[in-house]
Amino acid sequence: MRKPRVLVTGAKGFVGEALVFRLLLDKKFTPIAAVRGETRLQGLCPVVRFDLVELRTLPSLADVEVVVHAAARVHVMHEIVTDALAEFRKVNVEGTLGLARLAAEAGVKRFIYLSSIKVNGESTARGERFMPDDTPTPVDPYGVSKLEAEIALQQLGRQLGMEIVIIRPPLVYGPGVKANFHSMMRWVAKGVPLPLGGLCNSRSLVSIGNLVDLIERCIAHPAAAGNTFLVSDGEDLSTTQLLRSMAAAMGVKSRLVAVPPVLLRLGASLVCRPAIAQRLCGSLQVDIQQTCRILEWSPPEKIDQALCRVANEFLQHGVH
């Protein structure tokens, strides 16, 4: 019996590649990896060339049942273009819609869009949580482009009869994670004293294992169609708790100094980095009850387990 074929865009990226490996392992679907360049997935599954700006390079989708769209122009810390929103729209909105139209015309049944919690906003008051049906309040061009893509996809889905599923993850971590999460692990592993020992914020994270588990559930679950899902590990941590848990997972002593958040924010403002202070000191919590209820799902991986996996991979490759 022929297994459903699932096209995964951005399959060279952190989330896309992990999803393809999960689908290969579970053997319920035939993943097709859509990538811009070389990939270590070559020879493990069908691989096609894909560029959101040059969709003509994409082969026919006539035999694809589901598209998981993880490719995007991601959040840029140090933007160099003069019109950042236009650049994000070119890829995240126009490119996404072009792909969705091709998919609908080819008879693809379901289109799963990896969006971002930035559609909801940048922060929550401590003890409050973002909900899927909250009024969106994106702040930066990346979040705005993700929201615009969501709205346009929902309209296109209604017009052309393709099921649209939207997933908004918060910060995703796991083996091989880069950017700020990797930097924090490096500081902790080297024993760098950090002024983050007195924070009482709460932040939702999602391990790559929990995220790809949810995506796989969305591929086939009948109730996923037409819904927007928030996802997390189901356990929220303060920045202080996260750093201590990282240290424990790596078998090192955490060297945290309690500095009042107001001083951290002031210091970040003086060096023109207020957004960094917000991410370190502020809260961002999501409510996944609706996700769990509709999809009959719960996060299979606990935070401690996920952090141990990250730490083991990090230590195997050395502290750089």
Residue pairs with C-beta under 8 A, 6 or more apart in sequence:
3 27
3 28
3 29
3 30
4 28
4 29
4 30
4 65
4 66
4 219
4 220
5 29
5 30
5 31
5 32
5 63
5 64
5 65
5 66
6 23
6 29
6 30
6 31
6 32
6 64
6 65
6 66
6 67
6 68
6 219
7 31
7 32
7 34
7 48
7 61
7 64
7 66
7 67
7 68
7 108
8 16
8 19
8 20
8 23
8 31
8 32
8 33
8 34
8 68
8 70
9 16
9 34
9 50
9 52
9 67
9 68
9 69
9 70
9 71
9 99
10 16
10 34
10 35
10 69
10 70
10 71
10 72
10 114
11 17
11 19
11 20
11 31
11 33
11 34
11 35
11 39
11 41
11 47
11 70
12 33
12 35
12 36
12 37
12 39
12 41
13 70
13 71
14 172
14 174
14 176
14 177
14 178
14 208
15 70
15 114
15 172
15 208
15 211
15 212
16 33
16 68
16 70
16 71
17 33
17 39
17 40
17 41
18 174
18 208
18 209
18 211
18 212
19 31
19 68
19 70
19 212
19 215
19 216
20 31
20 33
20 41
20 44
20 45
21 41
22 212
22 213
22 216
23 29
23 30
23 31
23 216
24 31
24 44
24 45
26 216
28 216
28 220
29 66
29 219
30 45
30 46
31 45
31 46
32 45
32 46
32 47
32 48
32 64
33 39
33 41
33 45
33 46
33 47
33 48
34 47
34 48
34 49
34 50
34 58
34 71
35 41
35 47
35 48
35 49
35 50
36 49
36 50
36 51
39 47
41 47
48 58
48 59
49 57
49 58
50 57
50 58
50 71
51 57
52 71
52 72
52 91
52 95
52 96
52 98
52 99
53 90
53 91
53 95
55 95
55 98
55 99
55 102
58 99
58 102
60 106
61 67
61 102
61 103
61 106
61 107
61 108
62 106
62 107
64 103
64 106
64 108
65 108
65 109
65 110
66 108
66 109
66 110
66 111
66 112
66 219
67 99
67 100
67 103
67 108
67 110
67 111
67 112
68 112
68 114
68 215
68 219
69 96
69 99
69 100
69 111
69 112
69 113
69 114
70 114
71 95
72 91
72 92
72 96
72 114
72 146
73 87
73 88
73 90
73 91
73 92
73 142
73 145
74 142
75 116
75 118
75 140
75 142
76 84
76 142
77 179
81 87
84 141
85 141
85 144
85 145
87 141
88 141
88 142
88 144
88 145
89 145
89 148
91 145
92 142
92 145
92 146
92 148
92 149
93 145
93 148
93 149
93 152
96 113
96 149
96 152
96 153
97 149
97 152
97 153
97 156
100 111
100 153
100 156
100 157
100 162
101 156
101 160
103 111
103 162
104 111
104 156
104 157
104 160
104 161
104 162
105 160
108 162
109 162
109 163
110 162
110 163
110 164
110 165
110 219
110 224
110 225
111 153
111 157
111 162
111 163
111 164
111 165
112 165
112 166
112 167
112 215
112 218
112 219
112 224
113 149
113 150
113 153
113 164
113 165
113 166
113 167
114 167
114 169
114 215
115 146
115 147
115 149
115 150
115 166
115 167
115 168
115 228
116 142
116 143
116 146
116 168
116 169
117 130
117 168
117 169
117 170
117 204
117 230
117 284
117 286
118 138
118 139
118 140
118 142
118 143
118 146
119 136
119 138
119 143
119 146
119 147
119 150
119 168
120 130
120 134
120 136
120 137
120 138
120 168
120 230
120 286
121 130
121 136
121 137
121 138
121 139
121 143
122 139
122 140
122 143
122 278
122 282
122 284
123 278
123 282
123 283
123 284
124 130
124 283
124 284
124 285
125 283
126 200
126 201
126 202
126 283
126 285
127 202
127 285
128 285
129 204
129 285
129 286
129 287
130 230
130 284
130 285
130 286
130 287
131 230
131 287
131 290
132 168
132 227
132 228
132 229
132 230
132 290
132 291
133 228
136 147
138 144
138 146
138 147
150 166
150 228
153 164
153 166
154 164
154 166
156 162
156 164
157 163
157 164
157 226
163 224
163 225
163 226
164 225
164 226
165 218
165 224
165 225
165 226
165 227
165 229
166 227
166 228
166 229
167 211
167 214
167 215
167 218
167 228
167 229
167 231
168 228
168 229
168 230
168 231
168 286
169 206
169 211
169 231
169 232
170 203
170 204
170 205
170 206
170 231
170 232
170 284
170 286
171 181
171 203
171 205
171 206
172 205
172 206
172 207
172 208
172 211
173 181
173 205
173 206
173 207
173 208
173 306
173 310
174 207
174 208
174 209
174 306
174 309
174 310
175 208
175 309
175 310
175 312
175 313
175 314
176 313
177 208
177 310
180 279
182 314
184 242
184 243
184 246
185 246
185 250
185 310
185 311
185 314
186 319
186 320
187 194
188 194
188 243
188 246
188 247
188 250
188 252
188 254
189 250
189 252
189 314
189 315
189 319
190 319
191 252
191 253
191 255
192 255
193 255
193 256
193 257
194 243
194 255
194 256
194 257
195 256
195 257
195 258
195 259
195 264
196 239
196 240
196 243
196 256
196 257
196 259
196 264
196 280
197 240
197 256
197 257
197 258
197 259
198 240
198 258
198 259
198 260
198 261
199 238
199 239
199 240
199 261
199 280
199 281
200 238
200 240
201 238
201 239
201 261
201 281
201 282
201 283
202 236
202 237
202 238
202 283
202 285
203 236
203 237
203 238
203 239
203 242
203 283
203 284
203 285
204 232
204 233
204 236
204 284
204 285
204 286
205 232
205 233
205 237
205 242
205 303
206 231
206 232
206 233
206 299
207 233
207 299
207 301
207 303
207 306
207 309
208 306
209 300
209 301
209 306
209 309
210 231
210 232
210 233
210 299
210 300
210 301
210 306
211 231
213 297
213 299
213 300
213 301
214 229
214 231
214 291
214 295
214 297
214 299
217 224
217 295
217 297
218 224
218 229
218 295
221 295
221 296
223 294
223 295
224 294
224 295
227 294
229 288
229 290
229 291
229 294
229 295
230 286
230 287
230 288
230 290
230 291
231 286
231 288
231 291
232 286
232 288
232 299
233 299
233 301
233 302
233 303
233 306
234 288
234 298
234 299
235 302
235 303
236 285
237 245
237 303
239 280
239 281
240 256
243 254
243 256
244 254
244 256
245 303
245 304
245 307
246 254
246 307
246 311
247 253
247 254
248 254
249 304
249 307
249 308
249 310
249 311
250 311
250 314
250 315
261 277
261 281
264 277
264 280
264 281
265 274
265 277
265 278
265 281
267 277
268 274
268 276
268 277
269 277
288 299
291 297
292 298
